């Protein structure tokens, strides 16, 4: 009797494993409130379509084609939006505490952003302008031997090392000195990639994140299956400890943030600062590096545009020691246009950024979505809108050198840093860093060739990254 019961339980379990998914697919296709939303059959039948494509690494290219066919939207992310973040997606990036990216509570997000806003203001960052030039010169120093010997330089690797060193210097006052590494790499850069890739699994299977956190707390590791968010947390913790023990560092973003909090009677916990440090490391490294890599690659590939930009920059950089103010560079129209095209083409933040439909519901393209429905889009879909950006896959800085009316229309669709209250707090730093860096590179080098005719983009859960390294050859200018 016991054996029969055990057999019945076993086969019942097997039947459940088969019947439940089939029942879920049947419900999704024939009973679900969103069953009439057009799209691939498999995508309408099961979430496994999205999971499999995100693991494969090109899901947004596929969804982009659907947006071109079915239409896209931008009002979900506009100023004053009532759409809140979907918690399940952002939990994947949480270590000990929330940060500005993972916070779903509006009041908490607004409070933290106010604490950090002064440290990230344009005025404050420009007080550190010489520090940015120092890091750019270190990058030039690594590029120069390649240019003098005619060797290909790994653009993305070089830019990632520079941006990692710069953001850690700004946040903590201490850097891993990635730009000095022999192979132009650093463990933190690898951990950023692991975090983005691993988060795909933990977003779709939240239980995995809970297991990893349990193992991390108990100092248990699984070979070949690290907790990348924990590793970045440890890197941020080391940076925070270095900031506290280094007396010669007078200013860092976190010192400014902590001082602002203290004036309001708030004592920031280390866990809070470590969480924000994880965000700064991820957001401050790859997004800027990808934009600079893309813009530089296309300028080398289009030497006539490279030369036009060099002539625009030359009056402000007549010799190798010149360090023009950012305010001078900020008024150069072609420099601004080239970087806008770099951001538009790469769309360094490609995440689907899911949001929850508010209590009044939402109507889009004639279809009503009930409260609680999760919807999402990506800046990529707006940046590749063919009705706004003619020949949208082409690098064409001149598209931005048009009438104010036409430029305003494009800027409405240009959202590399998002929009509204959730707009990236690091926008000023990234913009200043990009313009100083690209102006310097164009002034110091001349274009020769690129290794590949196209950049083959891959994707992580948040960022765009090339499937392979971006190699290019440049010649050193005599200055």
C-alpha positions in Angstrom: 0.0 0.0 0.0 2.8 2.4 0.9 4.6 1.6 -2.3 1.5 2.2 -4.3 1.0 5.6 -2.6 4.6 6.5 -3.3 4.2 5.6 -6.9 1.0 7.6 -7.2 2.7 10.6 -5.6 5.7 10.3 -8.0 3.5 10.1 -11.1 1.2 12.8 -9.8 4.2 15.1 -9.4 5.4 14.3 -13.0 1.8 15.0 -14.2 1.8 18.3 -12.4 5.1 19.4 -13.9 3.6 18.7 -17.4 0.0 19.9 -16.9 0.8 23.2 -15.1 3.0 24.7 -17.9 0.5 23.6 -20.5 -2.4 25.2 -18.5 -0.4 28.4 -18.2 0.3 28.5 -21.9 -3.4 27.9 -22.6 -4.4 30.7 -20.2 -1.9 33.1 -21.8 -3.0 32.5 -25.3 -6.8 32.3 -24.8 -7.8 33.8 -21.4 -5.2 36.4 -20.4 -6.4 40.1 -20.5 -3.4 40.9 -22.8 -3.9 37.9 -25.2 -4.8 40.2 -28.1 -1.5 42.2 -27.9 0.3 41.4 -31.2 3.7 39.7 -31.1 5.4 36.4 -31.7 3.3 33.4 -30.7 6.0 32.1 -28.3 6.3 35.5 -26.6 2.5 35.5 -26.0 2.5 31.9 -24.8 5.3 32.0 -22.2 7.9 34.2 -20.5 10.5 31.7 -21.5 10.7 33.5 -24.9 12.0 36.6 -23.2 14.2 34.7 -20.8 15.9 32.7 -23.6 16.4 35.7 -25.8 17.9 37.8 -22.9 20.3 35.0 -22.1 21.3 34.8 -25.8 22.0 38.5 -25.7 20.2 40.2 -28.6 16.6 40.5 -27.4 16.3 44.2 -27.9 17.3 44.0 -31.5 14.4 41.6 -32.0 12.0 43.8 -30.0 13.2 46.8 -31.9 11.9 45.3 -35.2 8.5 44.6 -33.5 8.4 48.3 -32.4 9.1 49.4 -35.9 6.2 47.3 -37.0 3.7 47.8 -34.2 4.7 51.3 -32.8 6.6 52.5 -29.7 5.9 54.8 -26.8 7.8 57.2 -24.6 5.2 58.7 -22.1 5.9 56.0 -19.5 9.3 57.6 -18.8 8.4 61.3 -19.2 8.5 64.1 -16.6 5.7 63.6 -14.0 5.0 60.0 -14.9 2.8 58.0 -12.6 4.3 54.7 -13.6 6.3 53.1 -10.8 9.3 50.7 -11.2 8.5 47.0 -11.2 10.2 45.6 -8.0 11.0 42.2 -9.4 13.4 43.5 -12.1 15.4 45.8 -9.7 15.8 43.3 -6.9 18.4 41.5 -9.0 20.8 44.4 -8.5 20.3 44.8 -4.7 23.1 43.8 -2.4 22.8 45.1 1.3 20.5 48.0 0.5 18.8 49.9 -2.3 20.4 52.5 -4.5 19.0 55.2 -6.8 18.6 52.6 -9.6 16.8 49.9 -7.5 14.6 52.2 -5.4 10.9 51.8 -6.2 9.6 54.0 -3.5 9.2 57.6 -4.9 9.7 59.4 -1.6 12.8 57.4 -0.8 14.2 58.0 -4.3 13.6 61.7 -4.1 15.2 62.0 -0.7 18.3 60.2 -1.7 18.6 62.1 -5.0 18.4 65.4 -3.1 21.3 64.2 -0.8 23.4 63.5 -3.9 22.4 66.2 -6.3 24.9 68.8 -5.2 27.8 66.4 -5.5 26.7 65.6 -9.1 25.9 69.2 -10.1 27.7 70.7 -13.1 29.3 73.4 -11.0 30.7 70.8 -8.5 32.1 68.5 -11.1 33.8 71.3 -13.0 35.7 72.1 -9.9 37.4 68.7 -10.5 38.0 69.4 -14.2 41.8 69.0 -13.9 41.3 65.5 -12.4 39.3 64.5 -15.5 42.2 65.8 -17.7 44.7 63.8 -15.7 42.9 60.6 -16.4 42.5 61.4 -20.1 46.2 62.0 -20.3 46.8 58.6 -18.7 44.7 57.1 -21.5 46.6 59.0 -24.1 49.8 57.7 -22.6 48.6 54.1 -23.1 47.4 54.8 -26.7 50.5 56.6 -27.8 52.8 53.5 -28.2 50.2 51.8 -30.2 49.8 54.8 -32.5 53.6 55.2 -32.9 54.1 51.6 -33.8 51.0 51.3 -36.1 49.3 48.7 -33.9 45.6 48.3 -33.3 44.4 49.7 -30.0 41.4 48.1 -28.1 39.2 51.2 -27.8 36.6 49.8 -25.5 39.1 48.3 -23.1 41.0 51.5 -22.9 38.0 53.6 -22.3 36.6 51.2 -19.7 39.8 51.4 -17.7 39.8 55.2 -17.8 36.2 55.5 -16.9 36.5 53.0 -14.0 39.5 54.8 -12.6 37.8 58.2 -12.9 34.5 57.2 -11.3 36.2 55.4 -8.4 38.4 58.5 -7.9 35.4 60.8 -7.8 33.3 58.6 -5.6 35.9 57.2 -3.1 39.1 59.1 -3.8 40.9 55.9 -4.6 41.2 53.9 -7.9 42.2 50.3 -8.9 44.6 51.9 -11.4 43.0 49.9 -14.2 44.6 52.1 -16.9 48.0 51.0 -15.8 47.2 47.3 -16.1 49.3 45.4 -18.7 46.2 43.9 -20.4 44.0 47.0 -20.0 41.6 45.1 -17.8 40.6 44.9 -14.1 38.7 42.3 -12.0 36.0 45.0 -11.3 35.4 45.3 -15.1 34.8 41.6 -15.3 32.5 41.8 -12.3 30.4 44.5 -14.0 29.9 42.1 -16.9 29.1 39.2 -14.6 26.5 41.3 -12.7 24.7 42.3 -15.8 24.7 38.7 -17.2 23.8 37.1 -13.9 20.9 39.4 -13.2 19.0 38.0 -16.2 18.7 34.7 -14.3 17.8 36.3 -11.0 15.2 38.5 -12.6 13.4 35.6 -14.1 14.0 33.2 -11.2 14.0 35.4 -8.1 14.6 32.4 -5.9 18.2 32.2 -7.3 19.0 35.6 -5.9 17.7 34.6 -2.4 19.9 31.5 -2.5 23.0 33.6 -3.6 22.4 36.1 -0.8 22.1 33.3 1.8 25.3 31.7 0.6 27.1 35.1 0.6 26.0 35.9 4.1 27.3 32.6 5.2 30.5 32.9 3.2 29.7 29.9 1.1 30.8 30.0 -2.5 29.9 27.8 -5.5 32.8 27.3 -7.9 31.9 28.8 -11.3 28.8 30.5 -9.9 29.9 33.6 -8.0 27.6 36.3 -6.7 28.7 39.3 -8.9 26.6 41.9 -7.0 28.4 40.8 -3.8 31.8 41.1 -5.5 31.0 44.7 -6.6 29.8 45.4 -3.1 33.1 44.2 -1.8 34.9 46.6 -4.2 32.7 49.5 -3.1 33.4 48.6 0.5 37.1 48.7 -0.1 36.7 52.1 -1.7 34.7 53.4 1.2 37.3 52.2 3.7 40.0 53.8 1.7 38.1 57.1 1.6 37.7 57.0 5.4 41.4 56.2 6.1 43.0 58.5 3.5 43.5 62.0 5.0 44.9 63.7 1.9 41.7 63.3 -0.1 39.6 66.4 0.6 36.7 65.9 -1.7 34.8 62.9 -3.0 31.2 62.6 -4.1 30.4 60.4 -1.0 32.1 62.9 1.4 29.9 65.6 -0.1 26.8 63.4 0.1 27.5 62.5 3.7 28.2 66.2 4.7 24.9 67.2 3.1 23.1 64.5 5.0 24.8 65.5 8.3 23.5 69.1 7.9 20.0 67.6 7.9 20.7 65.5 10.9 21.0 62.3 8.9 23.7 59.7 9.4 24.2 57.6 6.3 24.9 53.9 7.0 27.9 52.2 5.3 25.4 49.7 3.7 23.7 52.6 2.0 26.9 54.1 0.7 28.1 50.7 -0.5 24.9 50.2 -2.4 25.2 53.6 -4.1 28.9 52.7 -4.8 27.8 49.6 -6.7 25.6 51.8 -8.8 28.3 54.4 -9.5 30.8 51.7 -10.5 28.4 50.1 -13.0 26.8 53.2 -14.4 30.0 55.3 -14.4 32.1 52.8 -16.2 30.4 51.1 -19.1 27.8 53.7 -20.3 30.5 56.4 -20.9 33.0 54.0 -22.2 30.6 52.5 -24.8 29.6 55.9 -26.0 33.2 57.1 -26.4 34.1 53.8 -28.2 31.2 54.1 -30.6 31.9 57.7 -31.4 35.7 57.2 -31.9 35.1 54.1 -34.0 32.8 55.9 -36.4 35.1 59.0 -36.6 38.0 56.8 -37.6 35.8 55.1 -40.1 34.8 58.5 -41.5 38.1 60.5 -41.7 36.4 63.5 -43.3 34.2 64.0 -40.2 37.2 63.3 -38.0 39.1 66.1 -39.8 36.2 68.5 -39.5 36.1 67.8 -35.7 39.8 68.3 -35.4 39.6 71.7 -37.0 36.8 72.6 -34.7 38.8 71.6 -31.6 42.3 72.8 -32.8 41.9 76.5 -31.7 41.3 75.3 -28.2 44.0 72.5 -28.2 47.0 74.0 -30.1 49.5 71.8 -28.3 49.7 68.6 -26.3 49.6 70.4 -22.9 46.4 72.4 -23.7 43.5 72.0 -21.3 40.7 74.2 -22.4 37.8 74.7 -20.1 34.8 72.5 -20.5 32.7 75.6 -21.1 34.7 76.3 -24.2 34.3 72.7 -25.5 30.6 72.6 -24.6 29.9 75.3 -27.2 31.4 73.3 -30.1 28.4 72.0 -32.2 30.1 69.2 -34.1 31.7 67.8 -30.9 28.3 67.7 -29.3 26.7 66.2 -32.4 29.3 63.4 -32.7 28.8 62.4 -29.1 25.0 62.5 -29.5 25.4 60.1 -32.4 27.6 57.9 -30.3 25.0 57.7 -27.6 22.1 57.3 -30.1 23.7 54.4 -32.0 25.0 52.5 -29.0 22.2 53.3 -26.6 24.4 52.2 -23.8 21.5 51.7 -21.5 19.3 49.1 -23.4 17.4 47.7 -20.5 13.6 47.2 -20.8 13.2 49.2 -17.5 9.7 47.7 -16.6 7.1 50.0 -15.0 3.7 49.3 -13.4 0.5 50.8 -14.9 -1.0 53.2 -12.4 -4.4 52.9 -10.7 -6.3 54.8 -13.4 -5.0 52.4 -16.1 -3.4 53.4 -19.4 -4.4 53.6 -23.0 -1.7 53.3 -25.7 -2.2 52.7 -29.5 -6.0 52.3 -28.8 -5.5 49.5 -26.3 -6.4 49.8 -22.6 -4.0 48.3 -20.0 -5.5 47.7 -16.6 -3.8 48.9 -13.3 -0.9 46.7 -12.2 0.0 45.6 -15.8 3.8 45.7 -16.3 5.0 47.5 -19.4 8.4 48.5 -20.6 10.4 50.0 -23.3 14.0 50.9 -24.0 15.8 54.0 -25.1 17.1 52.0 -28.1 13.6 51.9 -29.6 13.3 55.7 -29.5 16.9 56.3 -30.8 16.2 54.0 -33.8 12.8 55.5 -34.7 13.1 55.8 -38.5 10.4 58.5 -38.7 12.5 60.8 -36.5 16.0 59.7 -37.4 16.3 59.2 -41.1 18.7 56.4 -42.0 18.7 55.6 -38.3 21.5 53.0 -38.4 24.0 55.5 -40.0 26.5 57.6 -38.1 25.5 61.1 -39.2 26.4 64.0 -36.8 25.1 66.5 -39.3 21.5 65.3 -38.4 21.9 67.4 -35.2 23.2 70.5 -37.0 19.8 71.6 -38.1 17.1 74.1 -37.2 16.1 74.5 -33.5 12.7 73.1 -34.3 14.0 70.0 -36.0 16.6 69.4 -33.3 13.9 69.8 -30.6 11.8 67.1 -32.2 14.8 64.7 -32.1 15.7 65.6 -28.6 12.2 64.5 -27.5 13.2 61.0 -28.7 16.8 61.2 -27.4 16.8 59.7 -23.9 20.2 58.1 -23.2 20.0 59.2 -19.6 16.2 58.6 -19.3 13.8 61.4 -18.4 11.9 62.9 -15.5 12.6 62.2 -11.8 14.4 59.0 -12.7 16.9 60.7 -15.0 20.4 59.5 -14.4 22.1 61.6 -11.7 25.5 61.1 -13.4 24.5 62.9 -16.6 26.7 65.9 -15.9 29.8 63.9 -15.1 29.4 61.7 -18.2 28.8 64.6 -20.5 31.8 66.5 -19.3 34.0 63.4 -19.4 32.9 62.5 -22.9 33.6 66.0 -24.4 37.0 66.4 -22.7 38.0 62.9 -23.7 36.9 63.0 -27.4 38.3 66.5 -28.0 41.7 65.3 -26.6 41.7 62.1 -28.7 40.9 64.0 -31.9 43.5 66.6 -31.2 46.3 64.1 -30.4 45.7 61.4 -33.0 44.8 60.9 -36.7 42.5 58.2 -38.1 44.0 55.2 -39.9 41.6 52.2 -39.9 39.2 50.1 -37.9 39.5 46.3 -37.6 35.9 45.5 -38.5 33.4 47.2 -40.8 30.6 47.1 -38.2 30.2 46.9 -34.4 28.3 43.8 -33.5 26.3 44.8 -30.5 25.4 42.4 -27.7 23.3 43.1 -24.7 23.3 42.5 -21.0 20.4 43.2 -18.7 21.2 46.9 -18.5 23.9 47.9 -21.0 24.9 47.5 -24.6 28.3 45.9 -25.1 30.0 44.9 -28.3 30.1 41.1 -28.9 33.9 41.5 -29.5 36.5 44.1 -28.7 36.5 47.3 -30.8 40.0 47.6 -32.4 41.2 50.6 -34.3 44.5 52.0 -35.6 45.4 55.7 -35.2 48.5 57.7 -35.9 50.1 60.1 -33.4 50.1 63.8 -34.4 53.1 66.0 -33.9 52.1 68.8 -31.6 
